[in-house]
C-alpha cells in the first residue's frame, strides 16, 4: 500500500490507548498503515505483532529529541518502567520523569507521533528488488574455546517469489594486524538447520561467501530460519558483521571467558576495507563478571554501501 503519514498518525493514536502494544488481542488495534510499515502479516499472532511493532517503532522514537522520546516510550509502553495498564498513568509517569505537567506531556506525545509518522513514511521498511533481507541475526561468539566458535541464527524474509537459495556473507573474524590471512583450513562451517550448503565462494583472504539451498522455494513475505556454526583460528579477537542484504537487527554476544582484553571497542559504519584501521575510534565496552559483552545493531545496510558494518574489537 501507499503509506500516508496521516494514516500512520491515526493508527498510532489508536494504538497508544489502554495497554498500548501490550493490548490483548493486539491484531484488532493495528491497521493497514502500521501493518505495512512494520511488515506485519495477516497470520501473525499477538506476540509476533508486538515484537514487530517494538522493533520498528523503537528506533524511530529513539531518534527524536529526549523529551519527545521519553513521552513516546511511555505512550506506547516501550519503556519497561512505564508499562502501566492505562494511558493516563503512562502520561503521568512521563510527566514526573520530565518534570512537566500531564497536559504538556500529552502535547509532546502528539508532536512526537507526527514526527514518527513522517519518519516512517520517509523511510518505509521495504526492500524491493533485493530478493530477501535478514529480519534478525543472532550470533554467539565464544572466544574461550580452543578454536573460537560462532553460532549464528538468522531469520530471513523473502521480498520476491521463488527464493530458492541464500547467498550469505557470514559474520567472520578479520585478519590480524600482522597481515596473516585466514586459510580455508582455518575455517569450518556446519549447517544446523534451514538448508544445504552447496557452495563456498572465496571473496577475500579473510572471507568466504556461502550459498545455501533452501528446503523449498520461498514466496514473497515468507520467513525462513537458518542455523550455522562457524569456526575460525583467530589471530586476534576481532569480529565484523558485513551484511550482503539489509539486516533489521544484529544481536551479538561475545564470550571472552577469563582472558578479557584490556580494551573492548564497539564500532559502527565500518567497511571491510577499513576494518584494519587502528586509528578508528569507537565506544568502549565493559565485560560482565562472566567475561561477556552483549551489543545490538539495528538497520544495517548492504555491504556494498560501505557504511554498514558493526564490529567488536578486543585489544
C-alpha positions in Angstrom: 0.0 0.0 0.0 1.0 3.7 -0.4 1.9 4.9 3.1 0.2 8.1 4.3 1.6 10.0 7.3 -1.9 10.9 8.3 -3.0 7.2 8.3 0.1 6.3 10.4 -0.7 9.1 12.8 -4.3 8.0 13.2 -3.3 4.4 13.9 -0.6 5.4 16.4 -3.1 7.5 18.3 -5.4 4.4 18.5 -2.5 2.2 19.5 -1.5 4.3 22.5 -4.8 3.6 24.3 -5.2 1.2 27.1 -2.1 -1.1 27.4 -0.7 0.1 24.0 1.5 -2.6 22.5 0.6 -4.9 25.4 -3.1 -4.9 24.5 -4.6 -8.4 24.0 -5.6 -9.2 21.4 -3.4 -6.8 19.5 -4.3 -7.5 15.9 -7.6 -5.5 16.2 -5.6 -2.4 17.2 -3.2 -2.5 14.3 -4.4 -1.0 11.0 -3.1 -1.4 7.4 -0.7 1.6 7.7 1.1 0.1 10.7 1.0 -3.4 9.2 2.7 -2.1 6.1 5.4 -0.1 7.8 6.1 -2.8 10.4 5.9 -5.8 8.0 3.1 -7.4 9.9 1.4 -10.3 8.1 -2.2 -11.4 8.3 -1.4 -14.6 10.1 1.0 -13.1 12.7 -0.1 -13.7 16.3 -0.1 -11.2 19.1 3.5 -11.9 20.2 4.9 -11.5 16.7 2.9 -8.3 16.1 4.1 -6.9 19.4 7.7 -7.7 18.5 7.5 -6.1 15.1 5.8 -3.0 16.4 8.5 -2.6 19.0 11.4 -3.3 16.6 10.0 -0.7 14.1 8.8 2.0 16.5 11.7 2.0 19.0 14.5 3.1 16.6 12.2 5.9 15.2 11.3 7.0 18.7 14.9 7.0 19.9 15.9 9.2 17.1 13.7 12.0 18.5 14.7 14.8 21.0 14.9 13.5 24.6 11.6 15.0 25.7 9.7 13.5 22.8 11.5 10.2 23.1 10.6 9.8 26.8 7.0 10.8 26.1 6.5 8.3 23.3 8.4 5.5 25.1 5.8 5.9 27.8 2.8 6.4 25.5 3.4 3.1 23.7 4.6 1.2 26.8 8.0 0.7 25.1 9.8 1.6 28.4 9.6 -1.2 31.0 9.2 1.4 33.8 6.1 2.8 32.1 4.2 -0.4 31.4 1.1 0.6 33.2 -2.4 -0.5 32.3 -3.9 2.9 31.4 -2.7 5.5 29.0 -3.2 8.3 31.6 -0.9 6.5 34.1 1.8 6.4 31.5 1.3 10.1 30.7 1.7 10.9 34.4 4.9 8.7 34.6 6.4 10.7 31.7 5.3 14.0 33.4 7.2 13.1 36.5 10.2 11.9 34.6 10.3 15.1 32.5 9.3 17.4 35.4 6.3 18.7 33.4 2.6 18.6 33.8 0.4 16.0 32.2 -1.1 18.4 29.7 2.4 19.3 28.4 3.3 15.6 28.0 0.1 14.9 26.0 1.2 17.7 23.6 4.7 16.2 23.4 3.1 12.8 22.6 1.0 14.3 19.8 4.1 16.1 18.4 6.2 13.0 18.6 3.6 10.9 16.9 3.6 13.3 14.0 7.4 13.1 13.7 7.4 9.3 13.9 4.8 9.0 11.2 6.8 11.3 9.0 9.9 9.3 9.5 8.1 6.0 8.8 6.7 7.3 5.5 10.0 8.9 4.5 11.9 5.6 5.2 9.4 2.8 4.6 10.6 -0.7 5.5 10.6 -2.2 2.1 13.4 -3.9 0.2 12.3 -4.0 -3.4 14.3 -6.0 -6.0 16.7 -7.4 -3.4 15.2 -10.9 -3.3 15.4 -11.2 0.5 16.6 -9.5 3.7 17.5 -10.5 7.2 14.9 -9.7 9.8 17.0 -10.9 12.7 20.6 -12.2 13.1 21.7 -13.5 16.4 25.3 -14.6 17.0 27.0 -16.0 20.0 30.8 -15.9 19.7 32.8 -18.0 22.1 36.4 -16.9 22.2 37.3 -19.0 25.3 37.3 -22.2 23.2 40.4 -23.9 21.8 39.1 -23.0 18.4 36.8 -20.0 18.6 33.2 -20.7 17.5 30.3 -18.6 16.4 26.7 -19.9 16.5 24.6 -17.9 14.0 20.9 -18.0 13.9 19.3 -15.9 11.1 15.6 -15.2 10.2 15.2 -14.0 6.6 12.1 -12.7 4.8 11.6 -13.2 1.1 11.0 -9.9 -0.8 10.2 -11.8 -4.0 8.7 -15.1 -5.1 10.7 -18.3 -5.7 13.7 -17.6 -3.5 15.5 -20.9 -3.7 19.0 -20.1 -2.4 20.5 -17.6 0.1 23.9 -16.0 -0.7 25.2 -15.4 2.8 28.1 -13.3 4.0 28.6 -14.8 7.5 29.9 -12.7 10.3 33.6 -13.7 10.3 36.7 -12.5 12.0 39.1 -10.3 10.1 42.8 -10.9 9.7 45.4 -10.0 12.2 47.3 -6.7 12.2 50.3 -8.8 11.2 48.8 -9.3 7.8 48.4 -13.1 8.2 45.3 -14.3 6.4 42.8 -16.9 7.4 43.3 -20.0 5.3 40.5 -22.3 4.3 41.8 -24.9 6.6 41.4 -22.5 9.5 37.7 -22.2 8.9 34.8 -24.6 9.4 31.1 -24.2 8.6 28.3 -26.6 9.8 24.6 -26.1 8.9 22.5 -27.0 11.9 19.1 -26.4 10.1 17.5 -24.5 7.3 19.1 -25.7 4.1 22.0 -27.4 2.4 25.4 -25.8 1.9 26.1 -26.2 -1.9 29.0 -23.8 -2.5 31.7 -21.7 -0.9 32.7 -18.6 -2.7 36.2 -17.1 -1.8 35.7 -13.3 -1.6 39.0 -12.2 0.0 41.8 -13.5 2.1 39.6 -13.3 5.1 36.1 -14.0 4.0 34.2 -16.8 2.2 30.7 -16.4 1.0 28.3 -19.3 1.4 25.5 -20.4 -0.9 22.7 -22.2 0.9 20.0 -24.1 -1.0 16.6 -23.9 0.9 14.4 -26.9 1.5 11.8 -25.4 -0.8 11.5 -22.0 -2.6 10.1 -19.1 -0.5 7.2 -17.0 -1.6 7.1 -13.2 -1.1 6.6 -12.4 2.6 7.6 -15.9 3.8 10.0 -16.3 6.7 12.8 -18.9 7.0 15.3 -19.6 9.7 18.8 -20.8 9.3 21.3 -22.1 12.0 25.0 -22.2 11.4 28.1 -22.9 13.4 31.3 -21.2 12.2 34.8 -22.0 13.5 38.0 -20.0 12.8 41.5 -19.9 14.3 41.5 -16.2 15.2 44.8 -14.3 15.1 43.3 -11.7 17.4 39.8 -11.2 18.9 38.2 -9.0 16.2 34.8 -9.6 14.7 33.0 -7.9 11.9 29.4 -8.1 10.5 29.2 -7.2 6.8 25.7 -7.9 5.5 25.2 -8.6 1.9 21.5 -7.9 2.3 19.8 -5.4 4.6 19.6 -6.6 8.2 17.0 -5.2 10.6 18.5 -6.5 13.8 22.0 -7.9 14.6 22.3 -9.2 18.1 25.8 -10.2 19.3 27.0 -12.0 22.4 30.8 -12.3 22.8 32.3 -14.5 25.5 35.9 -13.8 26.3 35.9 -16.0 29.4 38.9 -15.5 31.8 41.0 -13.8 29.1 39.2 -10.5 28.9 41.1 -7.9 26.7 42.2 -4.7 28.3 40.1 -2.8 25.8 36.9 -3.8 24.1 35.5 -1.4 21.4 32.2 -1.3 19.6 32.4 0.3 16.1 29.7 1.1 13.5 29.7 2.0 9.9 32.9 0.3 9.1 33.7 -1.0 5.6 35.6 -4.3 5.2 38.5 -2.3 3.6 38.7 -0.1 6.7 38.4 -2.9 9.3 42.2 -2.9 10.0 42.4 0.8 10.5 43.5 1.1 14.1 43.1 4.9 14.1 39.3 4.5 14.1 37.6 5.2 17.4 34.6 3.6 19.0 32.6 3.3 22.2 34.3 1.3 24.9 32.5 -1.8 26.3 32.9 -3.5 29.7 32.7 -7.2 30.1 30.4 -8.6 32.8 31.5 -11.0 35.6 31.2 -13.9 33.2 33.6 -12.3 30.8 30.9 -11.5 28.2 29.6 -8.5 26.3 26.3 -8.1 24.6 25.6 -5.5 21.8 22.9 -4.8 19.3 23.0 -3.1 15.9 19.8 -2.1 14.0 19.1 -1.4 10.4 22.4 -2.5 8.9 22.7 -1.6 5.2 24.2 -3.7 2.4 27.9 -4.2 2.5 28.3 -2.6 -0.9 27.4 0.7 0.7 30.5 0.5 2.9 28.9 2.1 5.9 27.1 -1.0 7.1 29.4 -2.9 9.4 29.3 -3.4 13.1 32.4 -5.0 14.7 33.5 -5.6 18.2 37.3 -5.4 18.7 39.1 -6.7 21.7 42.7 -5.5 22.3 
